[in-house]
Amino acid sequence: MTGTGAAITGIGMSQVGRKTMRPAMEHLADAALQALADAGLRREDIDGITTYPGKSAGSPGVSPLGVGEVRNALGLNTRWHSAIPEGPAQMAPLMVAAMAVQTGQARHVLCFRALTESSSQTAEKRASVPTGTSDRISGWPSWLLPVNAISASNWMALAATRYFHEFGMTREHLGILAVSQRQNALHNPRALYRVPLTAEEYMGARMITTPLGLFDCDTPIDGACVLIVSASDAARDLRKAPLHVEAFGAAMKYAETWDQQPDMTRMAAHDAAADMWNRTDLTPSDVHVLSLYDGFSIQVPFWLEAFGFCKRGEAKDFIADGNTHITGRYPVNTGGGQLSAGRLHGFGLLHEACIQLWGEGEGRQVAQARVAVCGMGGGPLAGAMLLARH
């Protein structure tokens, strides 16, 4: 294993929820102080800070905090900072943080994601849906909104419909994932939904955009998550065993669109995953835990095939055979994923991967977990990461 020279050394997450009405900075402070304590670091040790996508006023609550105000609120004296509005999906802060510590720009970088998406949205204005008539819509959304495809649920449903048609997947297969992830969430004290979900409830829920129903969609929340990325040599003497970043991948061969991909059954996840495997001598058989982006349930089969855990078109059988269950060969989203734990735009998935590799999963812990794979995004943009505890 070669590695990148970077490691995750501490994590923290605020208590997430719906309509918490707490300021984003309070959520962020909770998560940051937890992460510092987790790593055994002081605020004076943090000399870098980064986030995704940077402060944005365009979508209520989606990105209410910028690196400057967080740095000031926490009293940090940083040598390096960055915010990534575009790039390899939500994986971008971790990737640039790894580059920063590898090149000596920083030693310990605080990577954060904070949202008040649930508290900020109303019936008239939602973060994920363009609204109003005064704002001019440009770029690729201008081709989708006129036909009433106003949400990512519509755009991902296009890909799901094509995948169903080509490979025979059904809603029952996606239901296995949703029910399994909800069961995992029962053992995660940070999860948003901690009541069981049955297959009958999944199938009987209202449709959102065919073939995706209510429980195929993640849930907007309020909350924050922080991960500290350290230079490998600076991580050796910290409180916990460092989780080494073995490889990243973010290749993208085609346009950044939801609906104009040459193959709607592959999307950006496949290029990013292939790029990651090209940078390591580890293989899928070495992986113990999978954290796969599930903004919509259909993205999990895409990532399974992208990473090579099963062949193209075989995800439905792979899932039906129990491989993705907590007791299966490749447990997926052991903390409940975004479908049941809430949407932190992938940061919650990274947090859970670290929990597993440190053996802190309690009732959901995967035995002897040493290697985790993380896939972020996976629609028009994607990032992939391989973590290992040596």
C-alpha positions as a LaTeX table, in Angstrom:
\begin{tabular}{lrrr}
\hline
Residue & $x$ (\AA) & $y$ (\AA) & $z$ (\AA) \\
\hline
Met1 & 0.00 & 0.00 & 0.00 \\
Thr2 & 1.50 & 3.29 & $-1.10$ \\
Gly3 & $-0.91$ & 5.90 & 0.30 \\
Thr4 & $-1.15$ & 9.65 & $-0.19$ \\
Gly5 & 0.77 & 10.89 & 2.84 \\
Ala6 & $-2.49$ & 11.99 & 4.47 \\
Ala7 & $-4.66$ & 10.49 & 7.18 \\
Ile8 & $-7.94$ & 11.19 & 8.97 \\
Thr9 & $-7.16$ & 11.68 & 12.65 \\
Gly10 & $-10.39$ & 12.94 & 14.22 \\
Ile11 & $-14.11$ & 13.24 & 13.52 \\
Gly12 & $-17.08$ & 15.02 & 15.01 \\
Met13 & $-20.76$ & 15.42 & 14.29 \\
Ser14 & $-23.44$ & 17.57 & 15.87 \\
Gln15 & $-26.81$ & 16.13 & 16.76 \\
Val16 & $-28.66$ & 16.31 & 13.46 \\
Gly17 & $-32.39$ & 16.89 & 13.15 \\
Arg18 & $-35.33$ & 18.37 & 11.33 \\
Lys19 & $-36.24$ & 22.00 & 11.99 \\
Thr20 & $-33.79$ & 22.32 & 14.87 \\
Met21 & $-33.83$ & 26.11 & 14.46 \\
Arg22 & $-30.25$ & 26.17 & 15.78 \\
Pro23 & $-27.76$ & 28.46 & 14.05 \\
Ala24 & $-25.40$ & 26.66 & 11.72 \\
Met25 & $-22.42$ & 27.91 & 13.72 \\
Glu26 & $-23.67$ & 26.13 & 16.83 \\
His27 & $-23.87$ & 22.85 & 14.93 \\
Leu28 & $-20.41$ & 23.47 & 13.50 \\
Ala29 & $-18.88$ & 24.32 & 16.87 \\
Asp30 & $-20.23$ & 21.11 & 18.39 \\
Ala31 & $-18.77$ & 19.02 & 15.56 \\
Ala32 & $-15.42$ & 20.84 & 15.55 \\
Leu33 & $-14.83$ & 20.53 & 19.28 \\
Gln34 & $-15.69$ & 16.84 & 19.10 \\
Ala35 & $-13.24$ & 16.32 & 16.26 \\
Leu36 & $-10.43$ & 18.11 & 18.07 \\
Ala37 & $-10.99$ & 16.03 & 21.20 \\
Asp38 & $-11.23$ & 12.87 & 19.11 \\
Ala39 & $-7.82$ & 13.52 & 17.57 \\
Gly40 & $-6.24$ & 14.85 & 20.76 \\
Leu41 & $-5.50$ & 18.19 & 19.09 \\
Arg42 & $-5.85$ & 21.78 & 20.26 \\
Arg43 & $-7.25$ & 24.61 & 18.21 \\
Glu44 & $-3.71$ & 25.98 & 17.95 \\
Asp45 & $-2.71$ & 22.81 & 16.09 \\
Ile46 & $-5.15$ & 23.41 & 13.22 \\
Asp47 & $-3.39$ & 25.32 & 10.47 \\
Gly48 & $-5.70$ & 24.60 & 7.53 \\
Ile49 & $-9.42$ & 24.72 & 6.87 \\
Thr50 & $-11.61$ & 23.74 & 3.93 \\
Thr51 & $-15.23$ & 23.05 & 3.05 \\
Tyr52 & $-17.66$ & 22.21 & 0.26 \\
Pro53 & $-19.01$ & 24.20 & $-1.51$ \\
Gly54 & $-18.19$ & 27.43 & 0.32 \\
Lys55 & $-20.75$ & 29.93 & 1.56 \\
Ser56 & $-23.77$ & 30.24 & $-0.72$ \\
Ala57 & $-26.86$ & 32.40 & $-0.46$ \\
Gly58 & $-28.52$ & 30.92 & $-3.53$ \\
Ser59 & $-29.93$ & 27.82 & $-1.81$ \\
Pro60 & $-31.36$ & 28.38 & 1.68 \\
Gly61 & $-29.47$ & 26.50 & 4.36 \\
Val62 & $-27.41$ & 24.36 & 1.98 \\
Ser63 & $-24.12$ & 26.11 & 2.70 \\
Pro64 & $-24.59$ & 28.87 & 5.27 \\
Leu65 & $-20.98$ & 29.05 & 6.52 \\
Gly66 & $-17.75$ & 30.07 & 4.83 \\
Val67 & $-14.21$ & 29.19 & 5.85 \\
Gly68 & $-13.48$ & 32.73 & 7.04 \\
Glu69 & $-16.26$ & 32.99 & 9.59 \\
Val70 & $-15.66$ & 29.46 & 10.87 \\
Arg71 & $-11.96$ & 30.16 & 11.26 \\
Asn72 & $-12.75$ & 33.33 & 13.20 \\
Ala73 & $-15.45$ & 31.73 & 15.36 \\
Leu74 & $-13.15$ & 28.87 & 16.37 \\
Gly75 & $-10.17$ & 31.15 & 16.89 \\
Leu76 & $-7.98$ & 29.34 & 14.37 \\
Asn77 & $-4.69$ & 30.70 & 13.06 \\
Thr78 & $-4.41$ & 29.00 & 9.68 \\
Arg79 & $-1.72$ & 28.99 & 7.03 \\
Trp80 & $-3.95$ & 27.51 & 4.32 \\
His81 & $-7.65$ & 27.60 & 3.45 \\
Ser82 & $-9.90$ & 26.58 & 0.58 \\
Ala83 & $-13.54$ & 26.25 & $-0.46$ \\
Ile84 & $-14.50$ & 24.12 & $-3.44$ \\
Pro85 & $-17.74$ & 25.15 & $-5.23$ \\
Glu86 & $-17.03$ & 22.79 & $-8.13$ \\
Gly87 & $-14.93$ & 19.68 & $-8.56$ \\
Pro88 & $-15.08$ & 16.02 & $-7.52$ \\
Ala89 & $-18.45$ & 16.32 & $-5.79$ \\
Gln90 & $-18.52$ & 16.42 & $-1.99$ \\
Met91 & $-15.17$ & 14.62 & $-1.79$ \\
Ala92 & $-13.36$ & 17.81 & $-2.80$ \\
Pro93 & $-12.48$ & 19.14 & 0.70 \\
Leu94 & $-10.83$ & 15.85 & 1.67 \\
Met95 & $-8.89$ & 15.72 & $-1.58$ \\
Val96 & $-7.53$ & 19.27 & $-1.39$ \\
Ala97 & $-6.78$ & 18.82 & 2.32 \\
Ala98 & $-4.70$ & 15.74 & 1.49 \\
Met99 & $-2.86$ & 17.73 & $-1.16$ \\
Ala100 & $-2.26$ & 20.55 & 1.32 \\
Val101 & $-0.68$ & 18.33 & 3.96 \\
Gln102 & 1.29 & 16.39 & 1.37 \\
Thr103 & 2.85 & 19.58 & $-0.02$ \\
Gly104 & 3.53 & 21.15 & 3.36 \\
Gln105 & 0.89 & 23.87 & 3.14 \\
Ala106 & $-0.60$ & 22.64 & 6.42 \\
Arg107 & $-0.18$ & 19.90 & 9.01 \\
His108 & $-3.73$ & 19.50 & 10.32 \\
Val109 & $-6.70$ & 20.60 & 8.21 \\
Leu110 & $-10.24$ & 20.98 & 9.52 \\
Cys111 & $-12.71$ & 19.86 & 6.82 \\
Phe112 & $-16.33$ & 20.76 & 7.50 \\
Arg113 & $-19.85$ & 20.55 & 6.16 \\
Ala114 & $-22.64$ & 22.50 & 7.88 \\
Leu115 & $-26.29$ & 22.81 & 6.91 \\
Thr116 & $-29.54$ & 24.32 & 8.14 \\
Glu117 & $-31.40$ & 23.04 & 5.11 \\
Ser118 & $-34.40$ & 21.74 & 7.03 \\
Ser119 & $-34.94$ & 24.89 & 9.11 \\
Ser120 & $-34.40$ & 27.18 & 6.12 \\
Gln121 & $-36.80$ & 25.71 & 3.62 \\
Thr122 & $-40.48$ & 26.54 & 3.40 \\
Ala123 & $-43.36$ & 25.37 & 1.24 \\
Glu124 & $-42.56$ & 28.21 & $-1.17$ \\
Lys125 & $-38.77$ & 27.98 & $-1.19$ \\
Arg126 & $-36.70$ & 24.81 & $-1.04$ \\
Ala127 & $-32.95$ & 24.51 & $-1.24$ \\
Ser128 & $-32.96$ & 21.74 & $-3.81$ \\
Val129 & $-35.61$ & 23.15 & $-6.14$ \\
Pro130 & $-35.29$ & 26.38 & $-8.18$ \\
Thr131 & $-38.26$ & 28.61 & $-7.46$ \\
Gly132 & $-39.53$ & 32.04 & $-8.32$ \\
Thr133 & $-39.84$ & 33.85 & $-11.63$ \\
Ser134 & $-37.46$ & 36.76 & $-11.04$ \\
Asp135 & $-34.25$ & 34.72 & $-11.26$ \\
Arg136 & $-32.98$ & 33.87 & $-14.72$ \\
Ile137 & $-32.15$ & 30.18 & $-15.13$ \\
Ser138 & $-29.12$ & 29.44 & $-17.28$ \\
Gly139 & $-26.90$ & 26.51 & $-18.14$ \\
Trp140 & $-28.09$ & 22.89 & $-18.16$ \\
Pro141 & $-31.05$ & 23.52 & $-15.78$ \\
Ser142 & $-32.59$ & 25.73 & $-18.46$ \\
Trp143 & $-33.20$ & 22.60 & $-20.55$ \\
Leu144 & $-34.77$ & 20.59 & $-17.72$ \\
Leu145 & $-36.94$ & 23.07 & $-15.85$ \\
Pro146 & $-39.23$ & 23.88 & $-18.81$ \\
Val147 & $-40.33$ & 20.23 & $-18.90$ \\
Asn148 & $-40.99$ & 20.30 & $-15.13$ \\
Ala149 & $-37.86$ & 18.32 & $-14.23$ \\
Ile150 & $-37.11$ & 20.69 & $-11.37$ \\
Ser151 & $-35.44$ & 18.41 & $-8.83$ \\
Ala152 & $-32.53$ & 15.99 & $-8.62$ \\
Ser153 & $-35.15$ & 13.34 & $-7.86$ \\
Asn154 & $-36.47$ & 13.83 & $-11.40$ \\
Trp155 & $-33.01$ & 13.70 & $-12.91$ \\
Met156 & $-31.93$ & 10.59 & $-11.01$ \\
Ala157 & $-35.22$ & 8.90 & $-11.87$ \\
Leu158 & $-34.26$ & 9.15 & $-15.53$ \\
Ala159 & $-31.14$ & 7.11 & $-14.81$ \\
Ala160 & $-33.09$ & 4.67 & $-12.64$ \\
Thr161 & $-35.67$ & 4.11 & $-15.37$ \\
Arg162 & $-32.98$ & 3.36 & $-17.91$ \\
Tyr163 & $-31.18$ & 1.01 & $-15.53$ \\
Phe164 & $-34.42$ & $-0.83$ & $-14.71$ \\
His165 & $-35.11$ & $-1.22$ & $-18.43$ \\
Glu166 & $-31.67$ & $-2.56$ & $-19.32$ \\
Phe167 & $-30.99$ & $-4.86$ & $-16.38$ \\
Gly168 & $-34.32$ & $-5.89$ & $-14.91$ \\
Met169 & $-33.96$ & $-4.21$ & $-11.55$ \\
Thr170 & $-37.24$ & $-3.55$ & $-9.72$ \\
Arg171 & $-38.37$ & $-1.37$ & $-6.84$ \\
Glu172 & $-38.21$ & $-4.45$ & $-4.63$ \\
His173 & $-34.43$ & $-4.52$ & $-5.07$ \\
Leu174 & $-34.12$ & $-0.89$ & $-4.00$ \\
Gly175 & $-36.45$ & $-1.69$ & $-1.13$ \\
Ile176 & $-33.97$ & $-4.23$ & 0.21 \\
Leu177 & $-31.40$ & $-1.44$ & 0.47 \\
Ala178 & $-33.77$ & 1.03 & 2.13 \\
Val179 & $-35.00$ & $-1.50$ & 4.70 \\
Ser180 & $-31.48$ & $-2.74$ & 5.45 \\
Gln181 & $-30.09$ & 0.74 & 5.93 \\
Arg182 & $-32.95$ & 1.65 & 8.24 \\
Gln183 & $-32.11$ & $-1.41$ & 10.33 \\
Asn184 & $-28.53$ & $-0.17$ & 10.55 \\
Ala185 & $-29.77$ & 3.24 & 11.68 \\
Leu186 & $-31.48$ & 1.70 & 14.70 \\
His187 & $-28.00$ & 1.21 & 16.19 \\
Asn188 & $-26.72$ & 4.68 & 15.27 \\
Pro189 & $-27.50$ & 7.28 & 17.96 \\
Arg190 & $-26.84$ & 10.08 & 15.46 \\
Ala191 & $-29.32$ & 8.78 & 12.86 \\
Leu192 & $-32.40$ & 10.83 & 12.03 \\
Tyr193 & $-34.78$ & 7.87 & 11.68 \\
Arg194 & $-34.55$ & 5.18 & 14.35 \\
Val195 & $-37.77$ & 3.23 & 13.86 \\
Pro196 & $-37.91$ & 0.07 & 11.73 \\
Leu197 & $-39.01$ & 0.22 & 8.10 \\
Thr198 & $-40.74$ & $-2.78$ & 6.57 \\
Ala199 & $-40.76$ & $-3.85$ & 2.95 \\
Glu200 & $-44.53$ & $-3.28$ & 2.91 \\
Glu201 & $-44.10$ & 0.28 & 4.17 \\
Tyr202 & $-41.44$ & 0.92 & 1.56 \\
Met203 & $-43.61$ & $-0.34$ & $-1.31$ \\
Gly204 & $-46.72$ & 1.43 & $-0.01$ \\
Ala205 & $-45.12$ & 4.86 & 0.36 \\
Arg206 & $-46.07$ & 7.62 & $-2.05$ \\
Met207 & $-44.17$ & 7.94 & $-5.29$ \\
Ile208 & $-41.93$ & 10.96 & $-5.70$ \\
Thr209 & $-40.86$ & 10.52 & $-9.32$ \\
Thr210 & $-41.22$ & 7.11 & $-10.94$ \\
Pro211 & $-39.60$ & 4.71 & $-10.13$ \\
Leu212 & $-38.37$ & 6.45 & $-6.95$ \\
Gly213 & $-40.66$ & 6.59 & $-3.93$ \\
Leu214 & $-40.49$ & 8.43 & $-0.62$ \\
Phe215 & $-37.99$ & 6.05 & 0.99 \\
Asp216 & $-35.70$ & 6.14 & $-2.05$ \\
Cys217 & $-34.85$ & 9.79 & $-1.30$ \\
Asp218 & $-32.57$ & 11.16 & 1.40 \\
Thr219 & $-33.82$ & 13.71 & 3.91 \\
Pro220 & $-32.70$ & 17.36 & 4.27 \\
Ile221 & $-31.58$ & 18.10 & 7.82 \\
Asp222 & $-29.79$ & 20.58 & 10.06 \\
Gly223 & $-26.38$ & 19.58 & 11.32 \\
Ala224 & $-22.63$ & 19.64 & 10.86 \\
Cys225 & $-19.77$ & 17.21 & 10.45 \\
Val226 & $-16.03$ & 17.77 & 10.79 \\
Leu227 & $-13.14$ & 15.56 & 9.75 \\
Ile228 & $-9.50$ & 16.41 & 10.47 \\
Val229 & $-6.98$ & 15.50 & 7.78 \\
Ser230 & $-3.37$ & 15.37 & 8.97 \\
Ala231 & 0.00 & 14.72 & 7.40 \\
Ser232 & 0.86 & 11.08 & 8.03 \\
Asp233 & 4.00 & 11.91 & 10.00 \\
Ala234 & 2.06 & 14.40 & 12.13 \\
Ala235 & $-0.61$ & 11.77 & 12.83 \\
Arg236 & 1.66 & 9.18 & 14.44 \\
Asp237 & 1.55 & 10.49 & 17.99 \\
Leu238 & $-2.09$ & 11.54 & 18.17 \\
Arg239 & $-4.78$ & 9.98 & 20.35 \\
Lys240 & $-6.06$ & 7.41 & 17.85 \\
Ala241 & $-4.61$ & 5.23 & 15.13 \\
Pro242 & $-4.55$ & 7.30 & 11.93 \\
Leu243 & $-6.81$ & 6.24 & 9.08 \\
His244 & $-4.57$ & 6.47 & 6.07 \\
Val245 & $-5.92$ & 7.81 & 2.79 \\
Glu246 & $-4.65$ & 5.11 & 0.45 \\
Ala247 & $-6.05$ & 6.57 & $-2.78$ \\
Phe248 & $-8.43$ & 9.11 & $-4.29$ \\
Gly249 & $-10.16$ & 9.13 & $-7.65$ \\
Ala250 & $-12.07$ & 11.87 & $-9.44$ \\
Ala251 & $-11.69$ & 11.23 & $-13.16$ \\
Met252 & $-14.51$ & 12.50 & $-15.34$ \\
Lys253 & $-14.64$ & 11.73 & $-19.05$ \\
Tyr254 & $-17.97$ & 13.29 & $-19.97$ \\
Ala255 & $-19.97$ & 16.47 & $-19.48$ \\
Glu256 & $-21.19$ & 17.53 & $-16.04$ \\
Thr257 & $-24.86$ & 16.88 & $-16.76$ \\
Trp258 & $-27.54$ & 14.65 & $-15.31$ \\
Asp259 & $-29.38$ & 13.87 & $-18.52$ \\
Gln260 & $-26.82$ & 13.96 & $-21.36$ \\
Gln261 & $-24.51$ & 11.14 & $-20.33$ \\
Pro262 & $-23.62$ & 8.69 & $-23.12$ \\
Asp263 & $-24.66$ & 5.87 & $-20.79$ \\
Met264 & $-27.27$ & 6.73 & $-18.17$ \\
Thr265 & $-26.58$ & 3.48 & $-16.30$ \\
Arg266 & $-23.02$ & 4.44 & $-15.40$ \\
Met267 & $-22.76$ & 8.17 & $-14.68$ \\
Ala268 & $-19.67$ & 9.80 & $-13.12$ \\
Ala269 & $-19.16$ & 7.17 & $-10.41$ \\
His270 & $-17.54$ & 4.72 & $-12.80$ \\
Asp271 & $-14.77$ & 7.04 & $-13.94$ \\
Ala272 & $-13.97$ & 8.17 & $-10.39$ \\
Ala273 & $-13.85$ & 4.61 & $-9.03$ \\
Ala274 & $-11.65$ & 3.34 & $-11.85$ \\
Asp275 & $-9.28$ & 6.25 & $-11.29$ \\
Met276 & $-9.04$ & 5.41 & $-7.59$ \\
Trp277 & $-8.18$ & 1.73 & $-8.16$ \\
Asn278 & $-5.43$ & 2.79 & $-10.57$ \\
Arg279 & $-3.68$ & 4.52 & $-7.68$ \\
Thr280 & $-3.41$ & 1.59 & $-5.26$ \\
Asp281 & $-2.44$ & $-2.05$ & $-5.12$ \\
Leu282 & $-5.50$ & $-2.82$ & $-3.00$ \\
Thr283 & $-8.48$ & $-4.46$ & $-4.70$ \\
Pro284 & $-12.21$ & $-4.78$ & $-3.96$ \\
Ser285 & $-11.54$ & $-8.07$ & $-2.16$ \\
Asp286 & $-9.52$ & $-6.15$ & 0.47 \\
Val287 & $-12.46$ & $-3.92$ & 1.44 \\
His288 & $-14.51$ & $-4.55$ & 4.59 \\
Val289 & $-16.92$ & $-1.58$ & 4.72 \\
Leu290 & $-18.65$ & 0.44 & 1.98 \\
Ser291 & $-19.89$ & 4.01 & 2.40 \\
Leu292 & $-21.76$ & 4.74 & $-0.82$ \\
Tyr293 & $-23.57$ & 7.96 & $-1.65$ \\
Asp294 & $-27.31$ & 7.45 & $-1.44$ \\
Gly295 & $-28.92$ & 10.77 & $-2.17$ \\
Phe296 & $-31.22$ & 8.36 & $-3.99$ \\
Ser297 & $-31.25$ & 4.60 & $-3.51$ \\
Ile298 & $-30.43$ & 3.91 & $-7.17$ \\
Gln299 & $-26.99$ & 5.46 & $-6.65$ \\
Val300 & $-25.92$ & 2.54 & $-4.45$ \\
Pro301 & $-26.17$ & $-0.03$ & $-7.31$ \\
Phe302 & $-24.29$ & 2.40 & $-9.54$ \\
Trp303 & $-21.46$ & 2.64 & $-7.00$ \\
Leu304 & $-21.38$ & $-1.13$ & $-6.37$ \\
Glu305 & $-20.76$ & $-1.72$ & $-10.05$ \\
Ala306 & $-18.42$ & 1.25 & $-10.40$ \\
Phe307 & $-16.14$ & $-0.04$ & $-7.64$ \\
Gly308 & $-16.19$ & $-3.54$ & $-9.09$ \\
Phe309 & $-17.93$ & $-5.33$ & $-6.23$ \\
Cys310 & $-20.18$ & $-6.86$ & $-8.86$ \\
Lys311 & $-20.29$ & $-6.76$ & $-12.64$ \\
Arg312 & $-22.32$ & $-4.29$ & $-14.66$ \\
Gly313 & $-26.01$ & $-5.11$ & $-14.49$ \\
Glu314 & $-25.56$ & $-7.59$ & $-11.61$ \\
Ala315 & $-26.20$ & $-5.25$ & $-8.69$ \\
Lys316 & $-29.80$ & $-6.42$ & $-8.27$ \\
Asp317 & $-28.72$ & $-10.01$ & $-7.66$ \\
Phe318 & $-25.76$ & $-8.89$ & $-5.54$ \\
Ile319 & $-28.18$ & $-6.99$ & $-3.29$ \\
Ala320 & $-30.83$ & $-9.73$ & $-3.25$ \\
Asp321 & $-28.20$ & $-12.27$ & $-2.16$ \\
Gly322 & $-27.54$ & $-10.28$ & 1.01 \\
Asn323 & $-24.05$ & $-9.05$ & 0.20 \\
Thr324 & $-24.79$ & $-5.46$ & 1.24 \\
His325 & $-26.44$ & $-6.37$ & 4.56 \\
Ile326 & $-24.61$ & $-5.56$ & 7.80 \\
Thr327 & $-23.74$ & $-9.27$ & 8.06 \\
Gly328 & $-22.95$ & $-9.64$ & 4.35 \\
Arg329 & $-19.59$ & $-9.72$ & 2.62 \\
Tyr330 & $-19.69$ & $-6.02$ & 1.75 \\
Pro331 & $-21.80$ & $-4.12$ & 4.33 \\
Val332 & $-23.14$ & $-0.88$ & 2.85 \\
Asn333 & $-23.91$ & 2.32 & 4.78 \\
Thr334 & $-23.69$ & 0.77 & 8.22 \\
Gly335 & $-24.89$ & 3.93 & 9.95 \\
Gly336 & $-28.10$ & 4.11 & 7.94 \\
Gly337 & $-26.80$ & 6.15 & 5.03 \\
Gln338 & $-28.44$ & 9.38 & 3.99 \\
Leu339 & $-31.75$ & 7.56 & 3.47 \\
Ser340 & $-32.10$ & 6.99 & 7.22 \\
Ala341 & $-29.43$ & 9.07 & 8.96 \\
Gly342 & $-30.07$ & 12.31 & 7.04 \\
Arg343 & $-28.34$ & 14.25 & 4.29 \\
Leu344 & $-24.98$ & 15.77 & 5.14 \\
His345 & $-24.00$ & 15.53 & 1.49 \\
Gly346 & $-21.75$ & 12.55 & 2.05 \\
Phe347 & $-19.90$ & 13.76 & 5.15 \\
Gly348 & $-22.02$ & 11.51 & 7.34 \\
Leu349 & $-20.95$ & 8.56 & 5.19 \\
Leu350 & $-17.29$ & 9.46 & 5.68 \\
His351 & $-17.90$ & 9.84 & 9.41 \\
Glu352 & $-19.39$ & 6.35 & 9.54 \\
Ala353 & $-16.49$ & 4.82 & 7.61 \\
Cys354 & $-14.12$ & 6.20 & 10.25 \\
Ile355 & $-16.35$ & 4.93 & 13.06 \\
Gln356 & $-16.12$ & 1.44 & 11.58 \\
Leu357 & $-12.35$ & 1.47 & 11.06 \\
Trp358 & $-11.83$ & 2.64 & 14.64 \\
Gly359 & $-14.13$ & $-0.14$ & 15.90 \\
Glu360 & $-16.62$ & 2.27 & 17.48 \\
Gly361 & $-19.79$ & 1.05 & 15.76 \\
Glu362 & $-21.23$ & $-0.74$ & 18.81 \\
Gly363 & $-24.36$ & $-2.63$ & 17.72 \\
Arg364 & $-23.60$ & $-2.08$ & 14.04 \\
Gln365 & $-19.86$ & $-2.74$ & 14.10 \\
Val366 & $-18.40$ & $-4.82$ & 11.27 \\
Ala367 & $-15.92$ & $-7.29$ & 12.71 \\
Gln368 & $-12.24$ & $-6.74$ & 11.88 \\
Ala369 & $-12.94$ & $-3.74$ & 9.64 \\
Arg370 & $-9.62$ & $-2.36$ & 8.41 \\
Val371 & $-10.33$ & $-1.01$ & 4.91 \\
Ala372 & $-13.24$ & 1.18 & 3.79 \\
Val373 & $-14.22$ & 2.54 & 0.41 \\
Cys374 & $-16.18$ & 5.78 & 0.09 \\
Gly375 & $-18.05$ & 7.03 & $-2.97$ \\
Met376 & $-19.38$ & 10.59 & $-2.97$ \\
Gly377 & $-21.83$ & 12.06 & $-5.45$ \\
Gly378 & $-22.08$ & 9.79 & $-8.45$ \\
Gly379 & $-24.50$ & 11.65 & $-10.71$ \\
Pro380 & $-22.74$ & 14.17 & $-12.98$ \\
Leu381 & $-19.83$ & 14.53 & $-10.51$ \\
Ala382 & $-18.13$ & 11.99 & $-8.28$ \\
Gly383 & $-15.20$ & 11.39 & $-5.95$ \\
Ala384 & $-13.88$ & 8.10 & $-4.56$ \\
Met385 & $-11.61$ & 7.41 & $-1.57$ \\
Leu386 & $-9.96$ & 4.37 & $-0.03$ \\
Leu387 & $-9.23$ & 4.46 & 3.72 \\
Ala388 & $-7.16$ & 1.96 & 5.69 \\
Arg389 & $-6.16$ & 1.41 & 9.28 \\
His390 & $-2.68$ & $-0.16$ & 9.18 \\
\hline
\end{tabular}
